Amino acid sequence: MRERKNVILLFSKVPEVGLVKTRLTTLKDGFFTPETASILYHCMLFDVVEIIMAALTDLEAEQIARDSADGNSTIRDTYELVISTTPASNVEAMRKLFSDAGTWPREFDIIADEGANFDEHYNHAFAQCWERGADCILSMGADMPALTKADVKLGFAQLHKLDNVPGGGIVLAPDQEMGVSVIGWTRETDFSHTGVFYNKDGLTVLPAYIKKARERELPALWLPPIPDIDTMQDFFHNVTLVHALQYCAEYDDICPPWRTANAFDEMGYHDVIVAPNNLFDPREHIDG
């Protein structure tokens, strides 16, 4: 039986005041203090990690069920979470952050990514995971509190479709602003992040990835959009999503982002009220 090693590669900063989510703060054009933005990022990071761990536990249980039902399985999937941070001096700070929070449902590793720009940091982290024996990598950021277990499980299901495809292929989920919130590919895929985040043609991240895949004639498999939080508009959008997920978790198999929901409440954002406006199609011919 072949063992297929699947890695979630989570990119995250340490939630240092004044260095994370600054577009939400008065340092840029946001509403909040740097301290508040740091606390919010801290909550999102822990929620995303808990959601990922819950998804990987589900996937492992499904693997056990398949093994029991079919003694002729040729592939056994294993799953690992790797958190990549930078600079290298922050690895210990990240370990302490999680250690101080108590016991987590499963073990995970923390590595450092290096480079002169974001493309190189991403490439370096992927390279380390390939060197550690990964067969499929699904990568994402820690600022996506609306991530669900279903997103993670579908990401790996799509990657597994590409596992035996000659030359491999990529999977991706767009964010809400022409970017990408999840990206991954298989070991045999000739692909990288070079030229994506620092694109000379001015392309945003989503079309830059698609352009690279098209040039290499690589298949790309779609994942549902997953919004992140960078701007105040993103923030308001995610307030509505997070509170909806919190409620839906009472009736569905959802691991809710409860820390982020509590943070929104403490910040005074349980409801998002939109001012009335006339920016809609004419309705007189419909409503009378």
N, C-alpha and C positions, 0 to 999 in steps of 0.2 A: 504494500500500500504506500502510495506517495503521500508525504506530508506537505501540505501547502501552507506556507507561513504568510499570514495576513497582518499587516501593520497599519494601525491608525497613527498618523504622524500629525500631532497637534502643535501648531506654532503658537507660542505665547511669550509675552513679556512678563517679567515680575511686576506686579501692580505698584510701581513706584510713583509717588506723588509728583505731578508735573511732567511725567514721561509717558503716561498712557491716556488715551481718549482725550487729548487736549482740545480737539474740535468741539467737544461738549462743554468746554470750560471758558471762563472769561479771559483766559490766555489767548484764545482765538475768537470765535464768534458764537460761543455757547453761553449757557445760563449758569453753569455750576462752578463751584470751586474746584481746584485741582484735587483736593482731598476727597470730595464727593465722587469725582470721576474715577479716582483710584479705587474707592470702596466698591463702586458699581462694577468695575472691571474685575475685581477680586471675586465678586459674587458670580459674574458670568463665567469666569474661568472654572470655578468649582462646580457650577451647574453643568457646564459642557462636559467636564470630566466625568461627573456622575452619570450623565445621560449616555456617554460613550461606554462606560463600564457596564451599564445595564444592558446596552445593546449587545456587547460582546458576550455577556453571560447568556443572553438569549441564543445567540449564534452557537455557542458551545453546547447548549442544551439541545439545540436542533441537530448538531453533529452527533451527539450521543444517541439521539432517537433514530437517526439514519443508520448508524452503526448497528443498532439493535434490530432494526427492521430488515436491513440488507447486509448479509454477511459478505457480499461480493463487492463492497465499495472499493474503488481504486484510489480515492483521494480522501485524506483526512485533513480537515482545515483546523489550523490553530490561529489564535488571535492575540495580538500584543498591542499595548498602547505605549507610544513613545512621545514624550513632550520635548520639543526642541525650543531652546531659549538662547538668548545672546545678551551680552558677551559671555565668555566662558566663566567669568567670575560670578555670574548670576545663577549658575547651576546649583551651587550650595544654597543660595538664597531661595531658590525654587523648592529644593528638597525640604528646607526648614518650613517654608510656607505650608506645604502639605502635611509635614510631620506635626506641626503645631496644631493642625486642624483635627487630629485624631486618626482613627483607623479608617482605611478605605477598603472597598469591597474586593479589590484585586491589586496586585503589584503592577508597577509601571516603571519605565526607565526615563531618565532625563539626560538629554545630550545638549551640546552647544553647537549652533550653526554660525559659520563665519563667512565673510565676503565683503566686497567693496560696495555692493548694492543688494537690493532685495532679491533679484534674480539669482545672484551667487549664493546668498544665504539659503534660499530654497534648494538650489542644486546641491549644496554641501550637505544639508540635512537628508535629502533623498539618497545621496551617495552613501552616507553612513548606514542608512537602513538596508540598502542593497548589500553592503559589505557584511551586515549582520545576518544575512540569509533571507531577507524578505523576498517573497514571490509576487505579492500585490501590495501596493501602498495606496491608501486613501488619506489625503491630507486636508486639513482645514484649520481655521483660526479659532480662537477662544472667545470671540466677541459675538457669538451666535446663540443667544439664549432660547430662540425658537427652534433650535435643532431638536429632532426627535429620534427615538430609537429606530423608527421605521426608515428615516433618512440614512442612518448608518448601515442598516441591514440591506437596504436596496443598493447602496453604494457598492458593497461587496458582492452582491448578487450580479450586478452589472459587470464588475471587474472579472468575476469568474466566467462570464460569457466570453470574455476576451482572452482568457488564460491559454487556450489552445489555438488561438487564431495566429497564423504565421505573421510575424512582425508586430503582434500585439495590438494595442489601441488604448485610448484614453476614456475616462469618464469625467463628467463635470456637472456641477450645479451652479447656475448663475446666482448672483446676489441681486439686489434691487436697483443697482446703478451701473449697469454695463460691465460689472466685474464678475468674479468667480468666487464662490464661497467654499466649494469643495472641488478638488482636482486630484486625479490619481491615474495610475497606469500599472501595467504588469512588467515584470523583470525583462521580458524580451522586447519591450517597446523602446525604439530608438527615439527618445524625446527628452526635452529638458525645459526649464523655465527661461532660458536665455532669450532675451529680446521680448519678453512678455510684459514685465512690469516697467521696464525701461525700453519702450518701443519707439524706434526712430521715426516711424510713420505716423505717430500720434494715435495709434489704436489703443482703445481701452483693453482691459485684461481679457474679457470674454472673446471678442473678435480676434485678439492676438493669438490666443490658444487655438481657435478654430483655423486661423490662417496657417499656423504651423502644422496642424494636423492635415489640412488639405494639401499643403506642399509635399508632405511625406506620404500622402494617400493612406493615412491611418484612419481606421474607424473611430468614431467618437460616440459614446452612449450618454444619453441625457438623464440627468437627475432633476427632480423638482427643485425650483428656486428656494434658496434658504437665505433670508435677509440677515445682515450683520448690523452692527451699530457703530457708525463713525460720526455722523452729523446729528443735529437736533431733529431733523425730519426723520432720520432712521430711528432715533430714540422714541419719538411719539408713536411711530409704526409698531415698534417692538413692545411698547407698553400695552397696546391692544392685544397683540399676539400672546404675550406672556400671561396676561390675566385670563385670556380665553383658554390657553393650554392648562392653566392651573385648575380651571373649572372642569374642563373636559376630562382631566385625569381622574375625576370622581367616577366616571362612567366608562373609561376606556383604558387600555393597557399603555399608559403614557407615563414616562418618568418626567415629572414637571420641573421647570426651572424655579423652584420655590425660593431660593435665596434671592434671585433677581426680582421675583415678584414682591418679596418682602422689602427689598431695597426701593423699588418703585413706590410702594405704599409709604415708606418712611420719608421719601423725597416729596410726597404729596401728589403722586401721579397714579391714582387708581383708575380714573376715567380721563379720556381725552375728548374734550369738547371742541367741536369745530364751529367757527362763527358762520352764520348764514350768509349765503352769497347767491348771485344770479348766474353763475357760470355753469349753466346746464342747457341742454337742447330745448327748443320751444316745445311746450306741452299743451298749448291752448287748443290745438286741433284734436288732442286726445282727451283732455280733462274737461273741455267745455268751459 
